[in-house]
């Protein structure tokens, strides 16, 4: 029997699975690019020795461990401290000082925070650049399990802190007996974690001075990206900055009210760019 192929070049069986996956996990796969997600999940099924998406639906229905594995795989829970060190240097040396020039304290949103390493990295920078000024960071993610790990702030592997540097590691981390690390209390202050689905939930009320959403939207459809970017712009205060991943360039930023100020950095326009 030949499987019917629907719009996007994916099998009809996969379309049925996308609808069922939403019921089982709450993840809206229709907002992800269908061909790319089909390839990624087909590779996962191959590794799990599952022969069809119908069988995978039954597995997800009965196995909580596999459901969490699916959420982790779809939401790409991969992160590390100061990921993409060059961009973080630009953030530290240029973007944050410019924001602080007109603001005594900053409100930051780390959207799609994964294991918390991005939110804590931002906290470290804010404390280093302007300590004791009541900066606040909202860190959100769709996956409650990874969010709980982020909130705990512990169990980070050496590979997670490879970009931190020895001085920051001594200042901001507590080494554990098993070779892992915990985030020191000083870097946890002002960081608040909350569950949030960029595809379904109303965006937090701003205004935020900085929104970091890095390596999160790369598999989303263009329509989903546009909705999310519109939401970010609305949540930014005048002159606020959107910080994206290296592969997530906005094609027409001015149409959204954004000005490019560097690779991965967009400022909310004030009286034009």
C-alpha positions in Angstrom: 0.0 0.0 0.0 1.4 3.4 -1.0 1.0 6.1 1.7 -0.8 9.2 0.6 1.3 12.3 0.6 -0.3 15.6 1.6 0.8 19.3 1.4 4.4 19.8 2.4 5.4 16.4 1.0 4.9 14.5 4.2 2.8 11.3 4.5 -0.8 11.5 5.6 0.1 9.2 8.5 2.4 11.9 9.8 -0.4 14.5 9.5 -2.6 12.2 11.7 0.3 11.8 14.1 0.7 15.6 14.4 -2.9 15.9 15.5 -2.6 13.0 18.0 0.7 14.3 19.4 -1.0 17.6 20.3 -3.7 15.7 22.3 -1.0 13.6 24.1 1.7 16.1 24.8 0.2 19.6 24.2 2.9 20.4 21.6 1.5 22.0 18.4 3.5 20.4 15.7 1.4 22.2 13.0 3.5 25.3 13.8 6.7 23.5 12.9 8.0 23.1 9.4 6.4 19.7 8.4 9.2 18.3 6.1 12.0 19.1 8.6 10.0 17.8 11.6 9.0 14.6 9.7 12.7 13.9 8.9 13.8 14.5 12.5 11.0 12.3 14.0 11.5 9.6 11.4 15.2 9.4 12.5 14.0 9.1 16.2 11.6 6.3 15.3 14.4 4.5 13.5 16.6 4.7 16.6 13.7 3.5 18.8 13.0 0.6 16.4 9.4 1.8 16.0 7.9 0.9 12.7 5.1 3.5 12.2 3.7 6.7 13.5 0.6 4.9 14.5 2.7 2.6 16.7 4.5 5.7 18.1 1.2 7.3 19.0 0.3 4.2 21.1 3.8 4.3 22.8 3.3 8.0 23.7 -0.2 7.2 25.0 1.1 4.6 27.5 4.7 5.5 28.3 5.4 8.8 30.3 9.2 8.4 29.8 8.7 8.3 26.0 6.4 11.3 26.1 9.1 13.3 27.9 11.7 12.1 25.5 9.4 13.3 22.7 9.0 16.8 24.3 12.8 17.1 24.8 13.4 16.1 21.2 10.9 18.4 19.6 11.7 21.4 21.8 15.5 20.9 21.3 16.5 21.2 25.0 20.2 21.8 24.2 21.9 24.8 25.8 25.0 25.8 27.6 26.3 28.8 29.5 27.4 31.7 27.3 26.5 29.8 24.2 28.1 31.5 21.1 30.7 33.3 23.0 31.3 36.0 20.4 27.6 37.1 20.6 27.8 37.2 24.4 30.9 39.4 24.3 29.0 41.8 22.1 26.1 41.7 24.5 28.5 42.4 27.4 30.6 45.0 25.8 28.1 47.0 23.7 24.4 46.1 23.9 23.9 45.9 27.7 26.0 49.0 28.5 23.9 51.0 25.9 20.7 49.8 27.5 22.0 50.6 31.0 22.9 54.1 29.9 19.2 55.1 30.1 17.9 52.6 32.6 19.0 52.0 36.3 17.9 48.4 36.1 16.9 46.0 33.3 13.9 43.8 32.8 14.9 40.7 30.7 13.0 37.8 29.2 14.8 34.6 28.4 12.2 32.9 26.1 12.7 29.1 25.6 15.2 29.0 28.4 15.7 25.2 28.4 18.0 24.2 31.3 18.4 27.8 32.5 22.0 28.3 31.3 21.0 31.3 29.2 19.0 33.0 31.9 21.8 32.5 34.5 24.4 33.7 32.0 22.4 36.9 31.5 22.1 37.2 35.3 25.9 36.9 35.7 26.5 39.7 33.1 24.0 42.0 34.7 25.5 41.5 38.2 29.0 42.1 36.8 28.1 45.2 34.8 25.8 46.9 37.4 25.5 45.0 40.7 22.8 45.7 43.3 20.4 47.4 40.9 17.4 45.0 41.1 17.6 43.6 37.6 14.9 41.0 36.9 14.9 38.1 34.5 11.8 36.1 33.5 12.9 32.7 32.1 10.2 30.6 30.4 9.9 27.3 28.6 7.1 25.1 27.3 8.6 21.9 28.9 7.8 21.7 32.6 10.4 19.0 33.3 13.3 21.0 31.9 11.9 24.1 33.6 12.1 22.3 37.0 15.7 21.4 36.3 16.5 25.0 35.4 14.9 26.3 38.6 17.0 23.9 40.6 20.1 25.4 39.0 22.3 22.4 39.7 23.7 19.3 38.0 25.4 21.1 35.1 28.1 19.1 33.4 31.6 20.4 32.5 30.5 20.7 28.9 27.8 23.1 29.9 30.2 25.6 31.4 33.0 25.2 28.9 32.5 28.8 27.6 32.4 30.4 31.1 36.1 30.9 31.8 38.0 30.1 35.0 37.3 33.4 36.7 33.6 33.3 36.2 33.5 29.7 37.1 35.1 30.4 40.5 32.7 33.3 41.1 29.4 32.0 39.9 29.5 28.3 40.3 29.8 25.8 43.2 31.6 22.5 42.2 29.9 19.3 43.2 31.6 16.1 44.3 30.6 14.3 41.1 32.3 16.8 38.8 29.2 18.8 38.0 28.3 22.3 39.0 25.6 24.3 40.7 24.9 28.0 40.0 25.9 30.1 43.0 23.2 31.9 44.9 24.4 35.3 43.7 23.5 34.5 40.1 20.1 33.2 41.0 18.8 36.4 42.5 16.3 38.1 40.3 15.7 35.1 38.1 12.1 33.8 38.0 11.0 30.7 36.1 7.6 30.1 34.6 6.0 27.8 32.0 5.1 29.5 28.8 4.2 28.2 25.3 5.3 30.7 22.6 2.9 29.1 20.1 -0.2 29.2 22.3 0.0 31.4 25.3 -0.4 35.2 25.6 2.9 36.9 25.9 4.1 38.3 29.3 3.3 41.9 29.7 6.3 44.2 29.2 8.0 46.4 28.7 11.2 44.3 28.6 14.5 45.9 27.9 16.0 42.7 26.4 14.4 39.6 25.1 16.6 36.6 24.4 15.2 33.8 22.3 18.0 31.9 20.8 17.9 28.7 18.7 14.3 28.2 19.5 12.3 29.1 16.4 14.5 27.5 13.7 12.0 24.7 13.0 8.9 26.9 13.2 6.9 27.8 10.1 7.2 31.3 8.8 3.7 32.1 9.9 4.5 31.0 13.5 7.8 33.0 13.5 6.0 36.1 12.4 3.4 35.7 15.2 6.2 35.2 17.7 8.3 38.1 16.5 5.2 40.4 16.5 4.7 39.4 20.1 8.3 40.1 21.1 8.1 43.5 19.5 5.0 44.3 21.4 6.6 43.2 24.7 9.7 45.2 24.2 9.9 48.8 25.5 11.0 51.6 23.2 14.7 51.0 22.3 14.6 47.5 23.7 16.7 44.7 22.1 15.7 41.3 20.7 18.6 38.8 20.9 18.3 35.8 18.5 20.5 32.9 17.6 23.0 33.0 14.8 20.8 31.1 12.3 17.6 33.0 13.1 17.9 36.2 11.0 14.7 38.2 10.5 14.3 38.8 6.8 12.3 42.1 7.0 13.0 43.5 10.4 11.8 47.1 9.6 8.4 45.8 8.7 8.2 44.6 12.3 9.5 47.8 13.7 13.0 46.5 14.4 16.4 47.9 13.4 19.4 45.6 12.9 22.2 46.6 15.3 24.5 43.6 14.8 24.4 39.9 13.9 21.5 38.5 16.1 20.6 41.8 17.7 17.5 43.9 16.8 16.5 47.1 18.5 12.8 48.2 18.7 12.7 51.3 16.5 12.2 54.7 18.0 11.3 57.3 15.4 12.8 55.1 12.6 16.1 53.2 12.4 
